[in-house]
Each structure stands twice: as structure tokens, then as C-alpha cells.
Amino acid sequence: MDIATRRGPRSSLCPSEAARMVDTADWRRLMEPARRAARRLAARGQVEILQRGRPVDPAEFRGPVRIRVVRGSDKLPPAARHAAAGRDGEN
């Protein structure tokens, strides 16, 4: 969530980016846990899961995805809302 929040609601990240930040040598084993975490965050309304730039159902997606913070989400923790607003140029 921290990576997505720092990028803001206009950017997205691949689950592999998060996995590589945790373990650069053996990141592939972390891909499914990263995708599960994205599904949980999407179910809470904190992120969107995208395929080809469009939101997809978190329970149904298969294949390559990207993750994006939901703009203006009141479900984000206060620090995350502030960071996302700062990256987006809003105050």
C-alpha cells in the first residue's frame, strides 16, 4: 500500500514491484502473496486492480495487473490520504 500511496491515484504499480522491494533475489515466490494483498485492499476500497488500464473485479482477474490507489478514498488511513493528495498536487 505504501508504494501505491506514494505514487498517488494517477499512477499504478505492478505487484512484482512490491515483491522485488521485499526480496530482490527471490521475488517470484512473493507474487501470489502480493496479488492476494491487492485483492484484500481492493475489497476494502483502498485500491483498484487494473488490466489494460481499466478496473477489473478483484475476485475474477487473471493475468497481468496493475494496482492504483483509489482517488479521494476516505477508507485510506490519514497519512496515506495526505501522501496521495500531495503526489496529486491537491491540498
Long-range contacts (C-beta under 8 A, 24 or more apart in sequence): 1-41, 1-46, 1-47, 1-69, 1-80, 2-80, 4-47, 4-67, 4-68, 4-69, 5-69, 5-76, 5-80, 5-83, 5-84, 6-83, 6-87, 7-69, 7-87, 8-69, 8-83, 8-84, 8-86, 8-87, 8-88, 9-68, 9-69, 9-70, 9-71, 9-72, 9-84, 9-88, 10-87, 10-88, 11-68, 11-87, 12-50, 12-66, 12-67, 12-68, 13-66, 13-67, 13-68, 14-64, 14-65, 14-66, 14-67, 15-65, 15-67, 35-65, 38-65, 38-67, 41-67, 44-75, 45-70, 45-73, 45-75, 46-70, 46-73, 46-75, 46-76
